[in-house]
């Protein structure tokens, strides 16, 4: 009778060792997978940075900073060789936002493809596929990712507009196209969610358009001195917000043509 407890103890120890080995194996697999994801992420970020740095360098080789330039400072032949759907170049001075803009047949492709088509979760700045691509619509919408790497890439910096001081120093965004130079005069920025109905490309009436703008202004995280009239056009920039699940930060601005380029 005295041997039975010892036998039971040995069986329990064996089960415990098996369970411990399973837990250790699971922990090791999790650690390896997590390490793989981290390394894969860093490699992806690095690849995207290199690609966009090359594009920026090559596309701006002939850059002319004069306010009276007769043609775009962007090498559109180079850009269209990289992507035939190159539509614009967007720059927010004193930020990392300095990217080519393209479009696709949907709003999904460029969430995980770079401007040149390379598969990469950094994605690209792209125009809503329901828009025309020549900035003729009442509201042209662009999307890009919020990214956590380093200073943040793509449209991460838009989240800085939650502070009035950031708006005060960044009131104008530059949009260059093959045919004309535009400024986006920033009007309002809101925190919302992806499931909210914040995108509207066309409007049935002038009153509807002005109500749409007012909805943004009333919720804006900053106060702007820019006004929008019924004859104006809008640019909307949309990215994710880290503040909530499915969060978005959305910036609207008045599209102002600075000049047409010589053909």
Protein Blocks (a to p, Z undefined) as FASTA:
>chain_A
ZZmmmmmmmmmmmmmmmmmmmmmmmmmmmmmmmmmmmmmmmmmmmmmmmmmmmmmmmmmm
mgcfbfkbcbdfbdfklmmmmomklfbdcddehiabdcdddddfbfklmmmccfkopacf
klpadddfkbcckopafbdcddddddfehjbpajlmmmmmmpmklmmmmmbccdddfkbc
cddddfbdcdddfkbcfbcfbdfbfklmmmmmmmmmmmpcbdcfbdcdfkbccddddddd
fkbghiacddddddddfbdcdZZ
